[in-house]
């Protein structure tokens, strides 16, 4: 086969499949831009140490992908910026008090274990950043839940995170939750910053409101029914603004690879996310639950897609005719 004929051959690749002029690199660039408000606010809120964690975690993720590709003689994929997005998302899910090596270890785990060992971008069965975060939570729970370096932490919420304070039945300052002047992980605190980035992604056509909208609405209904406060708008807003719900809903639950491709599947997926987050938050021992809810729901994506992908025209009729012949 000549080189010209080879170029004309159709190229079958793994997801994400982009049916537009935007390629993977550009989409990842959009995500990075969209995360900038939360990133900048995180550095402002937690100081220079937050910036060091962000830079080192991204560097570890990119370097891990580069070294892995060299070792297995695979095409260098660092230019598609997916490793940068993974490193940035993971860093935004770390507390600013975390040691630098924790982010480096998490970045390497996300890229090598969760992403590359399953075939690289398009083959991983769960979100790499969240997979790494859950690994770090299980392995280094104390370091991952230490927010004591936040200025005035003991005075602000009595030595607990806002969600832990809510779970204990105490009230928190709703406006501080929305603005983000609270302890937490680097990128999850400011609801406003996250929503600004989400609006950018929606306007650029990178995501739709189908998954995050269904997720947030389902969780809101679950909170009203099972949260123990009834239709308490203040409590509801606190639950929506606190923790990693907004960051997870717009930036991780919408991951092309680990979310359904069908519209109806995305709605089912969003409902599952909302229910699982509610179960973890209100019936589990932890005040959070977004990371585990997303990873748990990722495992159901193949089943959801199998049930919601439309049948090809004529398939049902062919099956009926085959059954009639067998009878």
C-alpha positions as CSV (number, residue, x, y, z in Angstrom):
1,X,0.0,0.0,0.0
2,X,1.4,3.4,-1.0
3,X,1.7,6.3,1.5
4,X,-1.1,8.2,-0.3
5,X,-3.5,5.2,-0.1
6,X,-2.6,4.8,3.6
7,X,-3.5,8.4,4.4
8,X,-6.9,7.8,2.8
9,X,-7.7,4.9,5.0
10,X,-10.2,5.6,7.8
11,X,-8.5,6.0,11.2
12,X,-10.4,4.3,14.0
13,X,-9.4,5.6,17.5
14,X,-10.6,5.4,21.0
15,X,-12.8,7.9,22.8
16,X,-13.1,10.8,23.3
17,X,-14.4,11.2,19.7
18,X,-14.8,14.8,18.8
19,X,-17.3,15.6,16.1
20,X,-16.2,19.2,15.5
21,X,-13.2,21.2,14.6
22,X,-11.8,21.1,18.1
23,X,-9.3,18.4,18.8
24,X,-8.3,16.8,22.1
25,X,-5.6,19.4,22.7
26,X,-7.9,22.3,22.2
27,X,-10.6,20.9,24.5
28,X,-8.1,20.3,27.2
29,X,-6.9,23.8,26.8
30,X,-10.4,25.0,27.3
31,X,-10.7,23.0,30.5
32,X,-7.4,24.5,31.8
33,X,-8.7,28.0,31.1
34,X,-12.0,27.2,32.8
35,X,-10.1,26.0,35.9
36,X,-8.1,29.2,36.1
37,X,-10.7,31.1,38.3
38,X,-10.7,28.4,40.9
39,X,-7.0,28.0,40.6
40,X,-6.2,31.7,41.1
41,X,-8.7,32.0,43.9
42,X,-7.2,28.9,45.6
43,X,-3.7,30.5,45.5
44,X,-5.2,33.7,46.8
45,X,-7.1,31.9,49.6
46,X,-4.3,29.5,50.7
47,X,-1.1,31.3,49.7
48,X,2.1,30.4,47.9
49,X,2.1,26.8,49.2
50,X,-1.0,26.1,47.2
51,X,0.8,27.3,44.0
52,X,3.8,25.0,44.8
53,X,1.5,22.0,45.1
54,X,-0.3,22.8,41.8
55,X,3.0,23.2,39.9
56,X,4.6,20.1,41.3
57,X,1.5,17.9,40.8
58,X,1.1,19.0,37.2
59,X,4.9,18.5,36.6
60,X,4.7,15.0,38.1
61,X,1.7,14.1,35.9
62,X,3.3,15.3,32.7
63,X,6.7,13.8,33.5
64,X,5.1,10.4,34.4
65,X,3.3,10.3,31.1
66,X,6.4,11.2,29.2
67,X,8.6,8.6,30.9
68,X,6.0,5.9,30.5
69,X,5.6,6.6,26.8
70,X,9.4,6.4,26.4
71,X,9.7,3.1,28.4
72,X,7.0,1.3,26.4
73,X,8.0,3.0,23.1
74,X,4.7,4.7,22.7
75,X,4.0,7.9,20.9
76,X,4.5,10.9,23.3
77,X,1.0,12.0,24.2
78,X,1.9,14.9,26.6
79,X,1.2,17.4,23.9
80,X,-2.6,16.7,24.1
81,X,-2.6,18.4,27.5
82,X,-4.6,15.7,29.1
83,X,-1.9,15.0,31.7
84,X,-1.8,18.7,32.6
85,X,-5.6,18.6,33.2
86,X,-5.3,15.5,35.3
87,X,-2.5,17.1,37.4
88,X,-4.4,20.4,37.8
89,X,-7.6,18.7,38.9
90,X,-5.8,16.5,41.3
91,X,-3.9,19.5,42.8
92,X,-7.2,21.4,43.2
93,X,-8.5,18.4,45.2
94,X,-5.6,18.5,47.7
95,X,-5.3,20.6,50.8
96,X,-2.7,23.3,50.8
97,X,-1.2,21.7,53.9
98,X,-0.3,18.5,52.0
99,X,3.4,17.8,51.6
100,X,4.7,18.3,48.1
101,X,5.6,14.6,47.7
102,X,1.9,13.7,48.2
103,X,0.9,15.6,45.0
104,X,3.8,14.0,43.1
105,X,2.8,10.5,44.2
106,X,-0.8,11.2,43.3
107,X,0.1,12.6,39.9
108,X,2.2,9.5,39.1
109,X,-0.5,7.2,40.3
110,X,-3.2,9.0,38.2
111,X,-1.2,8.8,35.0
112,X,0.6,5.4,35.2
113,X,-1.9,3.3,37.2
114,X,-5.3,4.7,36.3
115,X,-4.7,6.0,32.8
116,X,-1.7,4.5,31.0
117,X,-1.9,0.9,32.3
118,X,-5.4,0.7,30.9
119,X,-4.4,2.0,27.4
120,X,-4.1,5.7,27.8
121,X,-6.6,8.5,27.1
122,X,-9.9,7.0,26.1
123,X,-9.3,3.6,27.8
124,X,-9.4,4.5,31.5
125,X,-12.5,3.3,33.3
126,X,-12.5,6.0,36.0
127,X,-11.4,9.6,36.2
128,X,-7.6,9.6,36.8
129,X,-7.5,12.6,39.1
130,X,-10.3,11.2,41.3
131,X,-8.9,7.8,41.2
132,X,-5.6,9.2,42.5
133,X,-7.4,11.4,45.1
134,X,-9.3,8.3,46.5
135,X,-6.0,6.4,46.6
136,X,-4.4,9.2,48.6
137,X,-7.5,9.5,50.9
138,X,-7.3,5.8,51.7
139,X,-3.5,5.7,52.1
140,X,-2.9,9.0,53.8
141,X,-6.2,10.0,55.3
142,X,-4.6,12.3,57.9
143,X,-2.7,14.3,55.4
144,X,-5.6,14.5,53.0
145,X,-8.0,15.9,55.6
146,X,-5.7,18.3,57.4
147,X,-6.9,21.9,56.8
148,X,-5.3,23.4,59.9
149,X,-3.0,25.7,57.9
150,X,-5.9,27.8,56.9
151,X,-5.7,31.2,58.7
152,X,-8.0,31.2,61.7
153,X,-9.0,27.6,61.1
154,X,-9.8,26.9,64.8
155,X,-11.8,30.1,65.1
156,X,-13.6,30.0,61.8
157,X,-15.5,26.7,62.1
158,X,-14.3,25.4,65.5
159,X,-11.6,23.3,63.9
160,X,-13.8,21.5,61.4
161,X,-14.5,21.9,57.7
162,X,-17.9,23.6,56.7
163,X,-19.5,20.3,55.7
164,X,-18.3,18.6,58.9
165,X,-19.8,21.5,60.8
166,X,-23.1,21.1,59.0
167,X,-23.1,17.3,59.6
168,X,-22.7,18.0,63.3
169,X,-25.9,20.1,63.2
170,X,-24.3,23.5,63.5
171,X,-24.8,26.5,61.2
172,X,-22.2,28.0,58.9
173,X,-21.9,31.4,57.1
174,X,-23.5,30.8,53.8
175,X,-22.0,33.8,52.1
176,X,-18.5,32.7,53.1
177,X,-19.3,29.3,51.5
178,X,-20.4,30.8,48.3
179,X,-17.4,33.2,48.1
180,X,-14.9,30.6,49.2
181,X,-13.2,32.2,52.2
182,X,-13.2,28.9,54.0
183,X,-10.9,25.9,54.7
184,X,-11.0,23.0,52.2
185,X,-9.1,21.7,49.3
186,X,-7.3,24.2,47.0
187,X,-9.9,24.4,44.3
188,X,-13.2,23.5,45.8
189,X,-13.9,26.4,48.1
190,X,-15.2,29.1,45.8
191,X,-18.6,28.3,44.2
192,X,-18.5,31.5,42.2
193,X,-15.1,30.8,40.7
194,X,-16.1,27.2,39.7
195,X,-19.4,28.4,38.1
196,X,-17.5,31.1,36.1
197,X,-15.3,28.4,34.7
198,X,-18.3,26.1,34.1
199,X,-20.1,28.8,32.1
200,X,-17.0,29.2,29.9
201,X,-17.0,25.4,29.2
202,X,-20.7,25.5,28.3
203,X,-20.3,28.6,26.0
204,X,-17.4,26.8,24.2
205,X,-19.5,23.7,23.7
206,X,-17.2,21.5,25.7
207,X,-19.9,20.4,28.1
208,X,-23.7,20.6,28.4
209,X,-25.8,21.0,31.5
210,X,-27.2,17.6,31.1
211,X,-24.9,15.8,33.5
212,X,-24.1,18.6,36.0
213,X,-27.7,19.9,36.0
214,X,-29.2,16.5,36.6
215,X,-26.6,15.8,39.2
216,X,-27.1,19.0,41.2
217,X,-30.9,18.8,40.9
218,X,-31.0,15.2,42.1
219,X,-28.8,15.9,45.0
220,X,-30.9,18.9,45.9
221,X,-34.1,16.8,46.0
222,X,-32.3,14.1,47.9
223,X,-31.1,16.7,50.5
224,X,-34.7,18.0,50.9
225,X,-36.0,14.5,51.5
226,X,-33.2,12.9,53.5
227,X,-31.1,15.7,54.7
228,X,-33.0,16.0,58.0
229,X,-33.8,19.7,57.5
230,X,-36.8,19.6,55.1
231,X,-37.1,22.5,52.7
232,X,-34.5,24.6,54.4
233,X,-33.1,26.8,51.7
234,X,-30.1,27.9,53.8
235,X,-29.1,24.3,54.5
236,X,-29.6,23.3,50.9
237,X,-27.4,26.1,49.6
238,X,-24.7,25.3,52.2
239,X,-24.7,21.6,51.0
240,X,-24.5,22.7,47.4
241,X,-21.7,25.3,47.9
242,X,-19.7,23.3,50.4
243,X,-17.3,20.5,49.6
244,X,-16.4,19.4,46.1
245,X,-19.9,19.1,44.6
246,X,-19.6,22.0,42.1
247,X,-16.1,21.1,41.1
248,X,-17.0,17.5,40.7
249,X,-20.2,18.1,38.8
250,X,-18.8,20.5,36.2
251,X,-15.2,19.3,35.8
252,X,-15.0,15.6,36.7
253,X,-18.4,14.0,36.2
254,X,-18.4,15.4,32.7
255,X,-15.2,13.7,31.7
256,X,-15.7,12.5,28.1
257,X,-14.1,9.1,28.7
258,X,-15.8,8.1,31.9
259,X,-19.3,9.5,31.3
260,X,-22.1,8.2,29.0
261,X,-22.3,9.4,25.4
262,X,-26.1,9.1,25.0
263,X,-28.4,12.0,26.2
264,X,-30.6,9.6,28.1
265,X,-27.6,7.9,29.6
266,X,-26.2,11.2,30.8
267,X,-29.4,11.9,32.6
268,X,-29.4,8.5,34.3
269,X,-25.8,9.0,35.1
270,X,-26.5,12.4,36.7
271,X,-29.3,10.9,38.8
272,X,-27.0,8.1,40.0
273,X,-24.4,10.7,40.9
274,X,-26.9,12.8,42.9
275,X,-28.2,9.8,44.8
276,X,-24.8,8.3,45.6
277,X,-23.5,11.7,46.8
278,X,-26.5,12.1,49.1
279,X,-26.1,8.5,50.5
280,X,-22.4,9.1,51.2
281,X,-23.0,12.5,52.8
282,X,-26.0,11.9,54.9
283,X,-25.7,8.2,55.7
284,X,-21.9,7.7,55.6
285,X,-19.3,8.5,58.2
286,X,-17.7,11.3,56.0
287,X,-19.2,14.7,55.5
288,X,-18.1,14.6,51.8
289,X,-18.7,11.9,49.2
290,X,-18.4,13.5,45.7
291,X,-15.2,11.7,44.7
292,X,-16.4,8.2,45.7
293,X,-19.8,8.9,44.1
294,X,-18.2,9.8,40.8
295,X,-15.9,6.8,40.8
296,X,-18.7,4.5,41.8
297,X,-20.9,5.9,39.0
298,X,-18.0,5.6,36.5
299,X,-18.2,1.8,36.9
300,X,-21.8,1.8,35.7
301,X,-21.2,3.8,32.6
302,X,-20.7,0.8,30.3
303,X,-24.0,-0.7,31.5
304,X,-25.8,2.6,31.2
305,X,-24.6,3.0,27.6
306,X,-25.5,-0.5,26.7
307,X,-29.1,0.1,27.9
308,X,-29.5,3.6,26.3
309,X,-27.6,3.4,22.9
310,X,-30.3,3.4,20.2
311,X,-30.7,0.2,18.2
312,X,-29.7,0.4,14.5
313,X,-32.7,0.7,12.1
314,X,-34.1,-2.7,11.3
315,X,-32.4,-4.7,14.1
316,X,-35.6,-5.2,16.1
317,X,-37.5,-6.4,13.1
318,X,-34.6,-8.8,12.1
319,X,-34.7,-10.3,15.6
320,X,-38.5,-10.9,15.5
321,X,-38.2,-12.6,12.1
322,X,-35.4,-14.8,13.4
323,X,-37.5,-15.8,16.4
324,X,-40.5,-16.5,14.2
325,X,-38.3,-18.8,12.0
326,X,-37.0,-20.7,15.0
327,X,-40.5,-21.2,16.3
